[in-house]
Amino acid sequence: MKVGFVNIFGKPNAGKSTLINALVGEKMAITSPKAQTTRHRIKAFLNKPDEYQVIFSDTPGIIDPQYKLHEHMMQSVKSALEDADIALLIVDANEDLEEIDGIFQKLRLKVPGLVVLNKIDKAGNGRLALAEKFFAEKAYCSKIVKISALQKVHLNKLLDAILSLLPDGHPFYSEEDLSDLPTKFFVSELIREKIYHLFGDEIPYHAAVLINEFKEREDIVKIQADIIVQRDTQKSIIIGEKGKMIREIGILARADIEQFIGTKVFLELFVKVRPKWRDNDMHLREYGYK
């Protein structure tokens, strides 16, 4: 059977998380219109018994680090480069191709690169033809596939292209598993996603989520989480007038968490201030950035 690691690289907002969710058929990575939503390397498994096990990795968008948090994010990209069997190089076909090429060149790939031209539903034929010709001439490009991850267009063609490049082997993980990450990780990510959706540009990038309690009972799971911000003013915004905003975060997050784990959830949220946590190694380790 075909088995291997297919790791996804690209600029922020190229559609990496949307693609991995569409391929696996489950919400494994949070999404938002804002760049740099993904902070961790997230593995998601696509299994077809006796035929293939594709281990996808969603990685943070490639950026120049400004904080220690960013350095940890780029370390996730580096680790994904080291164990990849195939690199999915995802491209927003509407963006600057030269800039994207510069990013891909710096990866110095040692494995086949499958260039994925995404968002074809928003790109004209002339633009797609230009992008296809541009990347076909690059040494790192083994194949090109044009898709729309959001609209789930041509995903079967993409999977066929992936399988054609994967080596034969034995499964690394149980065919029942969707990821090697714990449920608590996905719970924290679903809470963080709501912060990206409900607030402006500043708050999401200054916020982290820490799960302190995850107790499974017979008919309900009790979860207590802290939302971490850097300043008291941000805490006030997260809480909102008379607690309106933190209630909204809780309502939206609880619905998604219940769908994800398949049982009722009691979710309790608090907001805590940790100045400059994005540059503090101790805090970063505590919040799961290792």
C-alpha positions, 0 to 999 in steps of 0.5 A: 500500500502507499504510505507516507508523509505529505507536508503542506507549505506556503504563505499565510492564507494560501489555503493550507488549513482549508485544504487539509480539512477538505482532504481528510473530511474532518475539521482538523485545522482551524481556519479564518480569513486572517493570516497566521492562524495556524501556529502548530504542525498538525498531522491528519491521517487519510486512510483507505485500508490496504490501499493507502495511509497519507499522513498530511501535515498542516504547517504555519505560513512561512514568515520572517520571525518577529517573536519567539512564538514565530521562531517556534512556528518556523521550527514546525516548518523545519521539522516538516521539511525533515520527514516529508516524502512529498511537499505540497507547495500550495499557491494562491494563484492570485498572488505574487508568483515571484515572491512565492517562488522565493519562499519555495526556493529557500525550502531547498526541497530534497523530495518531490514538490507538488505545486497546488494552484489553489483558489482557481474559482477566483482566478481567471484562465489567463492567470492560471495559465501564467502560474502553471507555466511559471511553476512548471519551469522550476526545479522543485516542481514535480507536478502541478494540480489546479484546485479550489480547496474551499469549493472542493474542486479537483481534490480527487485529481490532487489525491491521485497525484499524491498517491503516484508520488508516495512510496510503498510501505506499512502504516505508521498509525492505526487506521482508526486514528485521525491524528497523533495529537490529543483531543485537548489540543483540538479543543484549545484550537477551536476556542482560539478560532472563535477569537479570530472570528469575533475580534479585529486584527490585534486581539487574535495575534496576542491571544493563546488558549490553555486547557486546564481541566478536561474531565470526562463524565458519563454524559458530559465533558467538563472543560476549563480553559484560560484565554491568555492575552498580553494587556489588561485592555485586551482582557477587557475587550475579550470579556466585553460589556457585562461579559457579552463577548466571552459568553459569545466565544463560549457559545460558539466554541462549545457547539464546535467542541460538542460536534468534534468529540460527540458529547455534551460539553460544559465549557468554562472560560477565564481570561488571564494577562501574561505580558509579552508571553509571545517572547517568553520561553517558559510561557510558550512551553506552558501553552504548547509551543515546544 
